[in-house]
Structures are given as structure tokens and as C-alpha cells.
Amino acid sequence: MTNNIKDLLVRIESTKQEFDPEELEASRLEAKKELIELNGKRQFFILRNQWSICIIIWISIFILFHISITYFLGFGLISFAENQWFLPSLLLENFLQIIGMGYIVVNFLYPKQKDK
């Protein structure tokens, strides 16, 4: 039995590998790079989530504003006949907001994937 243990210890000692310090340092640097990249991606997803929530809030305010305009028009509190400048400016503002939100969503929240 002791012979088997001695043989086992000899085999373990013979299979031990010595690590090259340069390889070990290169591995550490590579691990640090991967950690930095993972942290950057995590921060990007957090930021994207925050922007998504802001856009949802902005769209909700946008819809409430148009509901209130419809309400005011329906009950005669405002009239487009008296304020002829209001309708074209409202339409232009709506168009620009929709284009702006689309631009933000497409270019910043969902950027093109880089080919590696």
C-alpha cells in the first residue's frame, strides 16, 4: 500500500507544471481587458434602460398633451380659427419630436454591432 502511495506521489510531482511569469502576466492582462469590456457593456445596458424609461415618460407626456388639446378643442376652450399659427406649429413640433425620438432610439439605444 505504501508503495502505491509513493508511486502516486512520484507521478504527481512529475506532472507539476511550472508557470511562466510572462504567460501568467499576459493572462492577467487579458482577464482585466475582458473585465473592463464586460463592465462597459453592463453600464451600456443600464444606460439604455434609463434612456428607454425617459422615452416612455416623454411619449406619455406627449400623448397627454394631445389629449388635452383635443379636450380644449372639443369644449371650445381654444379655437384654431382664432389662432391660425397654432395648428402649423403644433404639426411641425409633432413631426420633429417623432423624428427626434426615432433617431435617438435607432442610433443610441440600439447601435450597429461591430463585426469582430
C-alpha positions as CSV (number, residue, x, y, z in Angstrom):
1,M,0.0,0.0,0.0
2,T,2.8,2.4,0.8
3,N,4.4,1.5,-2.5
4,N,1.2,2.7,-4.3
5,I,1.2,5.9,-2.4
6,K,4.8,6.6,-3.2
7,D,4.2,5.8,-6.9
8,L,1.2,8.2,-6.8
9,L,3.3,11.0,-5.2
10,V,6.1,10.5,-7.7
11,R,3.6,10.8,-10.6
12,I,2.0,13.9,-9.1
13,E,5.4,15.5,-8.7
14,S,6.4,14.7,-12.3
15,T,3.2,16.2,-13.7
16,K,3.5,19.5,-11.8
17,Q,4.0,22.4,-14.3
18,E,5.9,25.5,-13.6
19,F,4.2,28.6,-14.7
20,D,5.9,31.1,-16.9
21,P,5.7,34.5,-15.3
22,E,5.3,36.2,-18.7
23,E,2.4,33.9,-19.6
24,L,0.8,34.5,-16.2
25,E,1.0,38.3,-16.6
26,A,-0.4,38.1,-20.1
27,S,-3.3,36.0,-18.8
28,R,-3.9,38.6,-16.1
29,L,-3.9,41.4,-18.6
30,E,-6.3,39.6,-20.9
31,A,-8.6,38.9,-17.9
32,K,-8.5,42.6,-17.0
33,K,-9.4,43.6,-20.5
34,E,-12.3,41.2,-20.6
35,L,-13.5,42.5,-17.2
36,I,-13.3,46.1,-18.4
37,E,-15.3,45.2,-21.5
38,L,-17.9,43.4,-19.5
39,N,-18.3,46.3,-17.1
40,G,-18.6,48.7,-20.1
41,K,-21.3,46.5,-21.6
42,R,-23.1,46.3,-18.3
43,Q,-23.0,50.1,-17.9
44,F,-24.3,50.5,-21.5
45,F,-27.3,48.3,-20.8
46,I,-28.0,50.2,-17.6
47,L,-27.8,53.5,-19.6
48,R,-30.0,52.1,-22.3
49,N,-32.6,51.1,-19.8
50,Q,-32.6,54.6,-18.3
51,W,-33.0,56.1,-21.7
52,S,-35.8,53.8,-22.5
53,I,-37.7,54.8,-19.4
54,C,-37.1,58.5,-20.2
55,I,-38.5,58.0,-23.7
56,I,-41.6,56.2,-22.3
57,I,-42.2,59.1,-19.9
58,W,-41.7,61.6,-22.8
59,I,-44.2,59.7,-25.0
60,S,-46.7,59.6,-22.2
61,I,-46.4,63.4,-21.7
62,F,-46.7,63.8,-25.4
63,I,-49.9,61.8,-25.5
64,L,-51.4,63.6,-22.5
65,F,-50.6,66.9,-24.2
66,H,-52.5,65.9,-27.3
67,I,-55.4,64.6,-25.3
68,S,-55.6,67.9,-23.5
69,I,-55.5,69.8,-26.9
70,T,-58.4,67.6,-28.1
71,Y,-60.3,68.2,-24.9
72,F,-59.8,72.0,-25.2
73,L,-60.9,72.0,-28.8
74,G,-63.9,69.8,-28.1
75,F,-65.2,72.0,-25.4
76,G,-64.5,75.2,-27.3
77,L,-61.8,76.5,-24.9
78,I,-59.4,77.1,-27.8
79,S,-60.1,77.6,-31.5
80,F,-57.8,77.1,-34.4
81,A,-59.7,79.9,-36.3
82,E,-58.6,82.5,-33.8
83,N,-55.0,81.1,-33.5
84,Q,-54.1,80.3,-37.1
85,W,-50.4,80.0,-36.3
86,F,-51.0,77.3,-33.7
87,L,-52.0,74.4,-35.9
88,P,-49.0,74.5,-38.3
89,S,-46.6,75.0,-35.4
90,L,-48.2,72.1,-33.5
91,L,-47.9,69.8,-36.5
92,L,-44.3,70.8,-37.1
93,E,-43.5,70.2,-33.4
94,N,-45.1,66.8,-33.5
95,F,-43.2,65.8,-36.7
96,L,-39.9,66.9,-35.3
97,Q,-40.4,65.1,-32.0
98,I,-41.3,61.9,-33.7
99,I,-38.2,62.1,-36.0
100,G,-36.0,63.0,-33.0
101,M,-37.2,60.1,-30.8
102,G,-36.8,57.7,-33.8
103,Y,-33.2,59.0,-34.3
104,I,-32.4,58.5,-30.6
105,V,-33.8,55.0,-30.5
106,V,-32.1,53.8,-33.6
107,N,-28.7,55.4,-33.2
108,F,-28.1,55.4,-29.5
109,L,-30.2,52.7,-27.8
110,Y,-29.6,50.1,-30.5
111,P,-26.3,50.8,-32.2
112,K,-24.9,48.7,-35.1
113,Q,-23.0,45.6,-33.9
114,K,-19.3,45.7,-34.8
115,D,-18.1,42.7,-36.7
116,K,-15.2,41.0,-35.0
